[in-house]
Amino acid sequence: MLEALIRDEKTAPKSFGYKLRNNLLTLEDQEEALTSPKWAYYFARNVKGADIKVCQEQAVKSPRLAYRFAKDIPGADVKRETC
């Protein structure tokens, strides 16, 4: 049973949350990151080469994340207002 679970774990598609927690995100995951303000923030923060402007558009939908984005993300438009 354990062998089957280990085999399935290696071949099963990984969720965005799993990739985030295990530092497995790549630029190919950006489209999925843009489905949530929180994911857009973490994607911009953790993935080198992320499109900061596009991620910021999504992240600023949350006032708390707009603040954190401006504070934590190099290249963020700090004068941009929330939506």
PDB file of N, CA, C and O in Angstrom:
ATOM      1  N   MET A   1       0.821  -1.190   0.000  1.00  0.00           N
ATOM      2  CA  MET A   1       0.000   0.000   0.000  1.00  0.00           C
ATOM      3  C   MET A   1       0.870   1.261   0.000  1.00  0.00           C
ATOM      4  O   MET A   1       0.632   2.181  -0.782  1.00  0.00           O
ATOM      5  N   LEU A   2       1.861   1.300   0.864  1.00  0.00           N
ATOM      6  CA  LEU A   2       2.736   2.464   0.941  1.00  0.00           C
ATOM      7  C   LEU A   2       3.476   2.684  -0.375  1.00  0.00           C
ATOM      8  O   LEU A   2       3.645   3.821  -0.817  1.00  0.00           O
ATOM      9  N   GLU A   3       3.914   1.599  -0.995  1.00  0.00           N
ATOM     10  CA  GLU A   3       4.610   1.722  -2.278  1.00  0.00           C
ATOM     11  C   GLU A   3       3.708   2.343  -3.341  1.00  0.00           C
ATOM     12  O   GLU A   3       4.169   3.145  -4.153  1.00  0.00           O
ATOM     13  N   ALA A   4       2.442   1.983  -3.341  1.00  0.00           N
ATOM     14  CA  ALA A   4       1.492   2.541  -4.308  1.00  0.00           C
ATOM     15  C   ALA A   4       1.303   4.037  -4.064  1.00  0.00           C
ATOM     16  O   ALA A   4       1.226   4.811  -5.019  1.00  0.00           O
ATOM     17  N   LEU A   5       1.227   4.449  -2.809  1.00  0.00           N
ATOM     18  CA  LEU A   5       1.080   5.866  -2.496  1.00  0.00           C
ATOM     19  C   LEU A   5       2.307   6.663  -2.919  1.00  0.00           C
ATOM     20  O   LEU A   5       2.182   7.763  -3.458  1.00  0.00           O
ATOM     21  N   ILE A   6       3.472   6.120  -2.682  1.00  0.00           N
ATOM     22  CA  ILE A   6       4.705   6.798  -3.079  1.00  0.00           C
ATOM     23  C   ILE A   6       4.783   6.899  -4.599  1.00  0.00           C
ATOM     24  O   ILE A   6       5.170   7.940  -5.129  1.00  0.00           O
ATOM     25  N   ARG A   7       4.423   5.841  -5.297  1.00  0.00           N
ATOM     26  CA  ARG A   7       4.440   5.854  -6.757  1.00  0.00           C
ATOM     27  C   ARG A   7       3.449   6.901  -7.285  1.00  0.00           C
ATOM     28  O   ARG A   7       3.779   7.658  -8.198  1.00  0.00           O
ATOM     29  N   ASP A   8       2.246   6.945  -6.720  1.00  0.00           N
ATOM     30  CA  ASP A   8       1.241   7.912  -7.151  1.00  0.00           C
ATOM     31  C   ASP A   8       1.660   9.335  -6.833  1.00  0.00           C
ATOM     32  O   ASP A   8       1.378  10.244  -7.613  1.00  0.00           O
ATOM     33  N   GLU A   9       2.324   9.550  -5.713  1.00  0.00           N
ATOM     34  CA  GLU A   9       2.751  10.895  -5.319  1.00  0.00           C
ATOM     35  C   GLU A   9       3.733  11.473  -6.324  1.00  0.00           C
ATOM     36  O   GLU A   9       3.745  12.681  -6.561  1.00  0.00           O
ATOM     37  N   LYS A  10       4.548  10.624  -6.910  1.00  0.00           N
ATOM     38  CA  LYS A  10       5.552  11.097  -7.859  1.00  0.00           C
ATOM     39  C   LYS A  10       4.948  11.448  -9.212  1.00  0.00           C
ATOM     40  O   LYS A  10       5.507  12.274  -9.933  1.00  0.00           O
ATOM     41  N   THR A  11       3.833  10.848  -9.567  1.00  0.00           N
ATOM     42  CA  THR A  11       3.239  11.076 -10.883  1.00  0.00           C
ATOM     43  C   THR A  11       1.999  11.955 -10.842  1.00  0.00           C
ATOM     44  O   THR A  11       1.578  12.466 -11.880  1.00  0.00           O
ATOM     45  N   ALA A  12       1.411  12.141  -9.680  1.00  0.00           N
ATOM     46  CA  ALA A  12       0.178  12.931  -9.586  1.00  0.00           C
ATOM     47  C   ALA A  12       0.466  14.408  -9.812  1.00  0.00           C
ATOM     48  O   ALA A  12       1.506  14.907  -9.381  1.00  0.00           O
ATOM     49  N   PRO A  13      -0.450  15.122 -10.488  1.00  0.00           N
ATOM     50  CA  PRO A  13      -0.252  16.568 -10.657  1.00  0.00           C
ATOM     51  C   PRO A  13      -0.280  17.266  -9.300  1.00  0.00           C
ATOM     52  O   PRO A  13      -1.042  16.888  -8.411  1.00  0.00           O
ATOM     53  N   LYS A  14       0.536  18.260  -9.157  1.00  0.00           N
ATOM     54  CA  LYS A  14       0.650  18.969  -7.878  1.00  0.00           C
ATOM     55  C   LYS A  14      -0.217  20.226  -7.900  1.00  0.00           C
ATOM     56  O   LYS A  14      -0.281  20.917  -8.916  1.00  0.00           O
ATOM     57  N   SER A  15      -0.873  20.518  -6.804  1.00  0.00           N
ATOM     58  CA  SER A  15      -1.680  21.731  -6.705  1.00  0.00           C
ATOM     59  C   SER A  15      -0.765  22.935  -6.502  1.00  0.00           C
ATOM     60  O   SER A  15       0.408  22.789  -6.159  1.00  0.00           O
ATOM     61  N   PHE A  16      -1.321  24.123  -6.718  1.00  0.00           N
ATOM     62  CA  PHE A  16      -0.546  25.341  -6.527  1.00  0.00           C
ATOM     63  C   PHE A  16      -0.061  25.436  -5.083  1.00  0.00           C
ATOM     64  O   PHE A  16       1.092  25.788  -4.830  1.00  0.00           O
ATOM     65  N   GLY A  17      -0.940  25.124  -4.145  1.00  0.00           N
ATOM     66  CA  GLY A  17      -0.556  25.175  -2.731  1.00  0.00           C
ATOM     67  C   GLY A  17       0.581  24.228  -2.402  1.00  0.00           C
ATOM     68  O   GLY A  17       1.491  24.584  -1.654  1.00  0.00           O
ATOM     69  N   TYR A  18       0.538  23.026  -2.952  1.00  0.00           N
ATOM     70  CA  TYR A  18       1.616  22.056  -2.735  1.00  0.00           C
ATOM     71  C   TYR A  18       2.930  22.595  -3.280  1.00  0.00           C
ATOM     72  O   TYR A  18       3.962  22.526  -2.613  1.00  0.00           O
ATOM     73  N   LYS A  19       2.887  23.135  -4.502  1.00  0.00           N
ATOM     74  CA  LYS A  19       4.099  23.675  -5.116  1.00  0.00           C
ATOM     75  C   LYS A  19       4.643  24.857  -4.316  1.00  0.00           C
ATOM     76  O   LYS A  19       5.855  25.010  -4.168  1.00  0.00           O
ATOM     77  N   LEU A  20       3.744  25.687  -3.805  1.00  0.00           N
ATOM     78  CA  LEU A  20       4.159  26.839  -3.004  1.00  0.00           C
ATOM     79  C   LEU A  20       4.855  26.385  -1.730  1.00  0.00           C
ATOM     80  O   LEU A  20       5.936  26.875  -1.405  1.00  0.00           O
ATOM     81  N   ARG A  21       4.250  25.462  -1.013  1.00  0.00           N
ATOM     82  CA  ARG A  21       4.821  24.983   0.251  1.00  0.00           C
ATOM     83  C   ARG A  21       6.151  24.269   0.067  1.00  0.00           C
ATOM     84  O   ARG A  21       6.994  24.283   0.964  1.00  0.00           O
ATOM     85  N   ASN A  22       6.344  23.645  -1.091  1.00  0.00           N
ATOM     86  CA  ASN A  22       7.547  22.860  -1.328  1.00  0.00           C
ATOM     87  C   ASN A  22       8.529  23.539  -2.278  1.00  0.00           C
ATOM     88  O   ASN A  22       9.446  22.902  -2.798  1.00  0.00           O
ATOM     89  N   ASN A  23       8.329  24.837  -2.500  1.00  0.00           N
ATOM     90  CA  ASN A  23       9.234  25.642  -3.329  1.00  0.00           C
ATOM     91  C   ASN A  23       9.431  25.030  -4.722  1.00  0.00           C
ATOM     92  O   ASN A  23      10.557  24.916  -5.206  1.00  0.00           O
ATOM     93  N   LEU A  24       8.318  24.638  -5.358  1.00  0.00           N
ATOM     94  CA  LEU A  24       8.367  24.010  -6.673  1.00  0.00           C
ATOM     95  C   LEU A  24       7.745  24.868  -7.771  1.00  0.00           C
ATOM     96  O   LEU A  24       7.607  24.410  -8.905  1.00  0.00           O
ATOM     97  N   LEU A  25       7.370  26.102  -7.451  1.00  0.00           N
ATOM     98  CA  LEU A  25       6.718  26.955  -8.441  1.00  0.00           C
ATOM     99  C   LEU A  25       7.686  27.361  -9.543  1.00  0.00           C
ATOM    100  O   LEU A  25       8.867  27.605  -9.294  1.00  0.00           O
ATOM    101  N   THR A  26       7.169  27.429 -10.760  1.00  0.00           N
ATOM    102  CA  THR A  26       7.941  27.893 -11.906  1.00  0.00           C
ATOM    103  C   THR A  26       7.129  28.954 -12.633  1.00  0.00           C
ATOM    104  O   THR A  26       5.967  29.186 -12.298  1.00  0.00           O
ATOM    105  N   LEU A  27       7.729  29.592 -13.617  1.00  0.00           N
ATOM    106  CA  LEU A  27       7.029  30.617 -14.379  1.00  0.00           C
ATOM    107  C   LEU A  27       5.779  30.067 -15.063  1.00  0.00           C
ATOM    108  O   LEU A  27       4.841  30.823 -15.314  1.00  0.00           O
ATOM    109  N   GLU A  28       5.746  28.802 -15.361  1.00  0.00           N
ATOM    110  CA  GLU A  28       4.577  28.190 -15.988  1.00  0.00           C
ATOM    111  C   GLU A  28       3.355  28.199 -15.062  1.00  0.00           C
ATOM    112  O   GLU A  28       2.232  28.014 -15.531  1.00  0.00           O
ATOM    113  N   ASP A  29       3.553  28.407 -13.777  1.00  0.00           N
ATOM    114  CA  ASP A  29       2.444  28.416 -12.816  1.00  0.00           C
ATOM    115  C   ASP A  29       1.817  29.801 -12.652  1.00  0.00           C
ATOM    116  O   ASP A  29       0.886  29.959 -11.862  1.00  0.00           O
ATOM    117  N   GLN A  30       2.299  30.789 -13.370  1.00  0.00           N
ATOM    118  CA  GLN A  30       1.810  32.154 -13.161  1.00  0.00           C
ATOM    119  C   GLN A  30       0.322  32.287 -13.474  1.00  0.00           C
ATOM    120  O   GLN A  30      -0.387  32.993 -12.757  1.00  0.00           O
ATOM    121  N   GLU A  31      -0.162  31.639 -14.507  1.00  0.00           N
ATOM    122  CA  GLU A  31      -1.580  31.752 -14.849  1.00  0.00           C
ATOM    123  C   GLU A  31      -2.459  31.291 -13.686  1.00  0.00           C
ATOM    124  O   GLU A  31      -3.461  31.933 -13.373  1.00  0.00           O
ATOM    125  N   GLU A  32      -2.091  30.197 -13.056  1.00  0.00           N
ATOM    126  CA  GLU A  32      -2.848  29.713 -11.905  1.00  0.00           C
ATOM    127  C   GLU A  32      -2.699  30.664 -10.713  1.00  0.00           C
ATOM    128  O   GLU A  32      -3.638  30.839  -9.936  1.00  0.00           O
ATOM    129  N   ALA A  33      -1.530  31.272 -10.572  1.00  0.00           N
ATOM    130  CA  ALA A  33      -1.308  32.212  -9.465  1.00  0.00           C
ATOM    131  C   ALA A  33      -2.243  33.404  -9.568  1.00  0.00           C
ATOM    132  O   ALA A  33      -2.625  33.981  -8.549  1.00  0.00           O
ATOM    133  N   LEU A  34      -2.611  33.776 -10.766  1.00  0.00           N
ATOM    134  CA  LEU A  34      -3.444  34.964 -10.963  1.00  0.00           C
ATOM    135  C   LEU A  34      -4.917  34.720 -10.663  1.00  0.00           C
ATOM    136  O   LEU A  34      -5.745  35.603 -10.884  1.00  0.00           O
ATOM    137  N   THR A  35      -5.253  33.547 -10.168  1.00  0.00           N
ATOM    138  CA  THR A  35      -6.640  33.259  -9.813  1.00  0.00           C
ATOM    139  C   THR A  35      -6.971  33.693  -8.389  1.00  0.00           C
ATOM    140  O   THR A  35      -8.128  33.621  -7.973  1.00  0.00           O
ATOM    141  N   SER A  36      -5.971  34.142  -7.642  1.00  0.00           N
ATOM    142  CA  SER A  36      -6.176  34.511  -6.244  1.00  0.00           C
ATOM    143  C   SER A  36      -5.211  35.634  -5.853  1.00  0.00           C
ATOM    144  O   SER A  36      -4.032  35.573  -6.202  1.00  0.00           O
ATOM    145  N   PRO A  37      -5.687  36.659  -5.134  1.00  0.00           N
ATOM    146  CA  PRO A  37      -4.770  37.709  -4.681  1.00  0.00           C
ATOM    147  C   PRO A  37      -3.622  37.152  -3.832  1.00  0.00           C
ATOM    148  O   PRO A  37      -2.476  37.577  -3.973  1.00  0.00           O
ATOM    149  N   LYS A  38      -3.937  36.212  -2.961  1.00  0.00           N
ATOM    150  CA  LYS A  38      -2.904  35.640  -2.087  1.00  0.00           C
ATOM    151  C   LYS A  38      -1.860  34.885  -2.903  1.00  0.00           C
ATOM    152  O   LYS A  38      -0.661  35.034  -2.671  1.00  0.00           O
ATOM    153  N   TRP A  39      -2.309  34.081  -3.851  1.00  0.00           N
ATOM    154  CA  TRP A  39      -1.368  33.327  -4.668  1.00  0.00           C
ATOM    155  C   TRP A  39      -0.537  34.252  -5.533  1.00  0.00           C
ATOM    156  O   TRP A  39       0.655  34.010  -5.723  1.00  0.00           O
ATOM    157  N   ALA A  40      -1.143  35.311  -6.064  1.00  0.00           N
ATOM    158  CA  ALA A  40      -0.396  36.264  -6.892  1.00  0.00           C
ATOM    159  C   ALA A  40       0.719  36.908  -6.071  1.00  0.00           C
ATOM    160  O   ALA A  40       1.832  37.081  -6.568  1.00  0.00           O
ATOM    161  N   TYR A  41       0.429  37.266  -4.818  1.00  0.00           N
ATOM    162  CA  TYR A  41       1.437  37.851  -3.937  1.00  0.00           C
ATOM    163  C   TYR A  41       2.582  36.865  -3.712  1.00  0.00           C
ATOM    164  O   TYR A  41       3.749  37.211  -3.896  1.00  0.00           O
ATOM    165  N   TYR A  42       2.249  35.645  -3.318  1.00  0.00           N
ATOM    166  CA  TYR A  42       3.298  34.653  -3.036  1.00  0.00           C
ATOM    167  C   TYR A  42       4.089  34.310  -4.295  1.00  0.00           C
ATOM    168  O   TYR A  42       5.301  34.101  -4.230  1.00  0.00           O
ATOM    169  N   PHE A  43       3.413  34.252  -5.434  1.00  0.00           N
ATOM    170  CA  PHE A  43       4.114  33.950  -6.682  1.00  0.00           C
ATOM    171  C   PHE A  43       5.127  35.046  -6.990  1.00  0.00           C
ATOM    172  O   PHE A  43       6.280  34.753  -7.307  1.00  0.00           O
ATOM    173  N   ALA A  44       4.706  36.306  -6.900  1.00  0.00           N
ATOM    174  CA  ALA A  44       5.617  37.422  -7.175  1.00  0.00           C
ATOM    175  C   ALA A  44       6.776  37.438  -6.181  1.00  0.00           C
ATOM    176  O   ALA A  44       7.903  37.778  -6.539  1.00  0.00           O
ATOM    177  N   ARG A  45       6.497  37.075  -4.949  1.00  0.00           N
ATOM    178  CA  ARG A  45       7.531  37.080  -3.914  1.00  0.00           C
ATOM    179  C   ARG A  45       8.520  35.928  -4.074  1.00  0.00           C
ATOM    180  O   ARG A  45       9.708  36.098  -3.800  1.00  0.00           O
ATOM    181  N   ASN A  46       8.054  34.771  -4.509  1.00  0.00           N
ATOM    182  CA  ASN A  46       8.881  33.565  -4.480  1.00  0.00           C
ATOM    183  C   ASN A  46       9.488  33.145  -5.807  1.00  0.00           C
ATOM    184  O   ASN A  46      10.446  32.372  -5.814  1.00  0.00           O
ATOM    185  N   VAL A  47       8.967  33.626  -6.935  1.00  0.00           N
ATOM    186  CA  VAL A  47       9.424  33.127  -8.233  1.00  0.00           C
ATOM    187  C   VAL A  47      10.187  34.227  -8.973  1.00  0.00           C
ATOM    188  O   VAL A  47       9.637  35.283  -9.287  1.00  0.00           O
ATOM    189  N   LYS A  48      11.446  33.960  -9.238  1.00  0.00           N
ATOM    190  CA  LYS A  48      12.261  34.906  -9.999  1.00  0.00           C
ATOM    191  C   LYS A  48      11.736  34.966 -11.429  1.00  0.00           C
ATOM    192  O   LYS A  48      11.468  33.937 -12.047  1.00  0.00           O
ATOM    193  N   GLY A  49      11.592  36.187 -11.945  1.00  0.00           N
ATOM    194  CA  GLY A  49      11.106  36.362 -13.307  1.00  0.00           C
ATOM    195  C   GLY A  49       9.602  36.498 -13.415  1.00  0.00           C
ATOM    196  O   GLY A  49       9.067  36.598 -14.518  1.00  0.00           O
ATOM    197  N   ALA A  50       8.907  36.504 -12.276  1.00  0.00           N
ATOM    198  CA  ALA A  50       7.451  36.671 -12.303  1.00  0.00           C
ATOM    199  C   ALA A  50       7.121  38.050 -12.854  1.00  0.00           C
ATOM    200  O   ALA A  50       7.868  39.005 -12.638  1.00  0.00           O
ATOM    201  N   ASP A  51       6.008  38.154 -13.564  1.00  0.00           N
ATOM    202  CA  ASP A  51       5.554  39.437 -14.095  1.00  0.00           C
ATOM    203  C   ASP A  51       4.928  40.218 -12.934  1.00  0.00           C
ATOM    204  O   ASP A  51       3.779  39.983 -12.559  1.00  0.00           O
ATOM    205  N   ILE A  52       5.695  41.140 -12.380  1.00  0.00           N
ATOM    206  CA  ILE A  52       5.296  41.865 -11.171  1.00  0.00           C
ATOM    207  C   ILE A  52       4.029  42.685 -11.410  1.00  0.00           C
ATOM    208  O   ILE A  52       3.136  42.702 -10.563  1.00  0.00           O
ATOM    209  N   LYS A  53       3.944  43.361 -12.552  1.00  0.00           N
ATOM    210  CA  LYS A  53       2.769  44.195 -12.817  1.00  0.00           C
ATOM    211  C   LYS A  53       1.488  43.375 -12.852  1.00  0.00           C
ATOM    212  O   LYS A  53       0.477  43.774 -12.276  1.00  0.00           O
ATOM    213  N   VAL A  54       1.527  42.240 -13.520  1.00  0.00           N
ATOM    214  CA  VAL A  54       0.339  41.399 -13.626  1.00  0.00           C
ATOM    215  C   VAL A  54      -0.030  40.821 -12.260  1.00  0.00           C
ATOM    216  O   VAL A  54      -1.206  40.787 -11.898  1.00  0.00           O
ATOM    217  N   CYS A  55       0.947  40.379 -11.521  1.00  0.00           N
ATOM    218  CA  CYS A  55       0.687  39.846 -10.178  1.00  0.00           C
ATOM    219  C   CYS A  55       0.127  40.935  -9.263  1.00  0.00           C
ATOM    220  O   CYS A  55      -0.769  40.673  -8.461  1.00  0.00           O
ATOM    221  N   GLN A  56       0.651  42.147  -9.382  1.00  0.00           N
ATOM    222  CA  GLN A  56       0.186  43.236  -8.536  1.00  0.00           C
ATOM    223  C   GLN A  56      -1.270  43.570  -8.840  1.00  0.00           C
ATOM    224  O   GLN A  56      -2.030  43.882  -7.923  1.00  0.00           O
ATOM    225  N   GLU A  57      -1.674  43.513 -10.105  1.00  0.00           N
ATOM    226  CA  GLU A  57      -3.073  43.773 -10.470  1.00  0.00           C
ATOM    227  C   GLU A  57      -4.014  42.862  -9.692  1.00  0.00           C
ATOM    228  O   GLU A  57      -5.077  43.294  -9.246  1.00  0.00           O
ATOM    229  N   GLN A  58      -3.625  41.615  -9.531  1.00  0.00           N
ATOM    230  CA  GLN A  58      -4.464  40.666  -8.796  1.00  0.00           C
ATOM    231  C   GLN A  58      -4.321  40.849  -7.284  1.00  0.00           C
ATOM    232  O   GLN A  58      -5.315  40.815  -6.558  1.00  0.00           O
ATOM    233  N   ALA A  59      -3.109  41.039  -6.817  1.00  0.00           N
ATOM    234  CA  ALA A  59      -2.862  41.107  -5.367  1.00  0.00           C
ATOM    235  C   ALA A  59      -3.524  42.308  -4.717  1.00  0.00           C
ATOM    236  O   ALA A  59      -3.948  42.222  -3.565  1.00  0.00           O
ATOM    237  N   VAL A  60      -3.624  43.432  -5.429  1.00  0.00           N
ATOM    238  CA  VAL A  60      -4.181  44.636  -4.808  1.00  0.00           C
ATOM    239  C   VAL A  60      -5.693  44.572  -4.621  1.00  0.00           C
ATOM    240  O   VAL A  60      -6.291  45.521  -4.115  1.00  0.00           O
ATOM    241  N   LYS A  61      -6.304  43.492  -5.012  1.00  0.00           N
ATOM    242  CA  LYS A  61      -7.739  43.320  -4.752  1.00  0.00           C
ATOM    243  C   LYS A  61      -7.996  43.110  -3.260  1.00  0.00           C
ATOM    244  O   LYS A  61      -9.130  43.215  -2.793  1.00  0.00           O
ATOM    245  N   SER A  62      -6.945  42.816  -2.533  1.00  0.00           N
ATOM    246  CA  SER A  62      -7.002  42.697  -1.075  1.00  0.00           C
ATOM    247  C   SER A  62      -6.175  43.837  -0.484  1.00  0.00           C
ATOM    248  O   SER A  62      -4.974  43.908  -0.748  1.00  0.00           O
ATOM    249  N   PRO A  63      -6.770  44.726   0.302  1.00  0.00           N
ATOM    250  CA  PRO A  63      -5.997  45.836   0.877  1.00  0.00           C
ATOM    251  C   PRO A  63      -4.784  45.374   1.679  1.00  0.00           C
ATOM    252  O   PRO A  63      -3.725  45.999   1.612  1.00  0.00           O
ATOM    253  N   ARG A  64      -4.924  44.304   2.425  1.00  0.00           N
ATOM    254  CA  ARG A  64      -3.804  43.787   3.219  1.00  0.00           C
ATOM    255  C   ARG A  64      -2.667  43.340   2.310  1.00  0.00           C
ATOM    256  O   ARG A  64      -1.499  43.616   2.587  1.00  0.00           O
ATOM    257  N   LEU A  65      -3.008  42.647   1.222  1.00  0.00           N
ATOM    258  CA  LEU A  65      -1.978  42.177   0.311  1.00  0.00           C
ATOM    259  C   LEU A  65      -1.403  43.306  -0.533  1.00  0.00           C
ATOM    260  O   LEU A  65      -0.252  43.231  -0.961  1.00  0.00           O
ATOM    261  N   ALA A  66      -2.182  44.339  -0.775  1.00  0.00           N
ATOM    262  CA  ALA A  66      -1.659  45.510  -1.492  1.00  0.00           C
ATOM    263  C   ALA A  66      -0.527  46.128  -0.676  1.00  0.00           C
ATOM    264  O   ALA A  66       0.516  46.489  -1.221  1.00  0.00           O
ATOM    265  N   TYR A  67      -0.740  46.247   0.622  1.00  0.00           N
ATOM    266  CA  TYR A  67       0.300  46.783   1.511  1.00  0.00           C
ATOM    267  C   TYR A  67       1.529  45.880   1.508  1.00  0.00           C
ATOM    268  O   TYR A  67       2.656  46.345   1.344  1.00  0.00           O
ATOM    269  N   ARG A  68       1.294  44.590   1.691  1.00  0.00           N
ATOM    270  CA  ARG A  68       2.420  43.645   1.747  1.00  0.00           C
ATOM    271  C   ARG A  68       3.161  43.592   0.413  1.00  0.00           C
ATOM    272  O   ARG A  68       4.386  43.479   0.383  1.00  0.00           O
ATOM    273  N   PHE A  69       2.415  43.675  -0.689  1.00  0.00           N
ATOM    274  CA  PHE A  69       3.047  43.647  -2.004  1.00  0.00           C
ATOM    275  C   PHE A  69       3.994  44.828  -2.153  1.00  0.00           C
ATOM    276  O   PHE A  69       5.142  44.669  -2.568  1.00  0.00           O
ATOM    277  N   ALA A  70       3.498  46.023  -1.809  1.00  0.00           N
ATOM    278  CA  ALA A  70       4.335  47.223  -1.921  1.00  0.00           C
ATOM    279  C   ALA A  70       5.549  47.143  -1.005  1.00  0.00           C
ATOM    280  O   ALA A  70       6.626  47.629  -1.350  1.00  0.00           O
ATOM    281  N   LYS A  71       5.374  46.532   0.153  1.00  0.00           N
ATOM    282  CA  LYS A  71       6.448  46.440   1.144  1.00  0.00           C
ATOM    283  C   LYS A  71       7.481  45.362   0.795  1.00  0.00           C
ATOM    284  O   LYS A  71       8.679  45.568   0.990  1.00  0.00           O
ATOM    285  N   ASP A  72       7.029  44.228   0.288  1.00  0.00           N
ATOM    286  CA  ASP A  72       7.890  43.049   0.154  1.00  0.00           C
ATOM    287  C   ASP A  72       8.422  42.758  -1.245  1.00  0.00           C
ATOM    288  O   ASP A  72       9.417  42.046  -1.383  1.00  0.00           O
ATOM    289  N   ILE A  73       7.784  43.289  -2.282  1.00  0.00           N
ATOM    290  CA  ILE A  73       8.132  42.894  -3.647  1.00  0.00           C
ATOM    291  C   ILE A  73       8.970  43.976  -4.320  1.00  0.00           C
ATOM    292  O   ILE A  73       8.477  45.079  -4.553  1.00  0.00           O
ATOM    293  N   PRO A  74      10.217  43.679  -4.631  1.00  0.00           N
ATOM    294  CA  PRO A  74      11.033  44.644  -5.373  1.00  0.00           C
ATOM    295  C   PRO A  74      10.412  44.884  -6.756  1.00  0.00           C
ATOM    296  O   PRO A  74      10.025  43.938  -7.442  1.00  0.00           O
ATOM    297  N   GLY A  75      10.325  46.132  -7.147  1.00  0.00           N
ATOM    298  CA  GLY A  75       9.750  46.472  -8.448  1.00  0.00           C
ATOM    299  C   GLY A  75       8.263  46.739  -8.418  1.00  0.00           C
ATOM    300  O   GLY A  75       7.665  47.020  -9.456  1.00  0.00           O
ATOM    301  N   ALA A  76       7.647  46.655  -7.234  1.00  0.00           N
ATOM    302  CA  ALA A  76       6.216  46.940  -7.132  1.00  0.00           C
ATOM    303  C   ALA A  76       5.969  48.431  -7.297  1.00  0.00           C
ATOM    304  O   ALA A  76       6.803  49.256  -6.925  1.00  0.00           O
ATOM    305  N   ASP A  77       4.823  48.764  -7.855  1.00  0.00           N
ATOM    306  CA  ASP A  77       4.409  50.149  -8.012  1.00  0.00           C
ATOM    307  C   ASP A  77       3.806  50.596  -6.675  1.00  0.00           C
ATOM    308  O   ASP A  77       2.627  50.360  -6.413  1.00  0.00           O
ATOM    309  N   VAL A  78       4.608  51.231  -5.846  1.00  0.00           N
ATOM    310  CA  VAL A  78       4.168  51.582  -4.492  1.00  0.00           C
ATOM    311  C   VAL A  78       3.162  52.726  -4.486  1.00  0.00           C
ATOM    312  O   VAL A  78       2.519  52.970  -3.465  1.00  0.00           O
ATOM    313  N   LYS A  79       3.014  53.419  -5.583  1.00  0.00           N
ATOM    314  CA  LYS A  79       2.034  54.515  -5.643  1.00  0.00           C
ATOM    315  C   LYS A  79       0.680  54.041  -6.144  1.00  0.00           C
ATOM    316  O   LYS A  79      -0.283  54.809  -6.156  1.00  0.00           O
ATOM    317  N   ARG A  80       0.598  52.783  -6.557  1.00  0.00           N
ATOM    318  CA  ARG A  80      -0.658  52.261  -7.072  1.00  0.00           C
ATOM    319  C   ARG A  80      -1.653  52.101  -5.943  1.00  0.00           C
ATOM    320  O   ARG A  80      -1.295  51.698  -4.836  1.00  0.00           O
ATOM    321  N   GLU A  81      -2.888  52.416  -6.224  1.00  0.00           N
ATOM    322  CA  GLU A  81      -3.950  52.268  -5.231  1.00  0.00           C
ATOM    323  C   GLU A  81      -4.628  50.924  -5.401  1.00  0.00           C
ATOM    324  O   GLU A  81      -4.515  50.290  -6.450  1.00  0.00           O
ATOM    325  N   THR A  82      -5.335  50.488  -4.365  1.00  0.00           N
ATOM    326  CA  THR A  82      -6.066  49.235  -4.453  1.00  0.00           C
ATOM    327  C   THR A  82      -7.286  49.411  -5.315  1.00  0.00           C
ATOM    328  O   THR A  82      -7.726  50.534  -5.563  1.00  0.00           O
ATOM    329  N   CYS A  83      -7.840  48.293  -5.781  1.00  0.00           N
ATOM    330  CA  CYS A  83      -9.025  48.330  -6.641  1.00  0.00           C
ATOM    331  C   CYS A  83     -10.266  48.621  -5.826  1.00  0.00           C
ATOM    332  O   CYS A  83     -11.364  48.692  -6.377  1.00  0.00           O
TER     333      CYS A  83
END
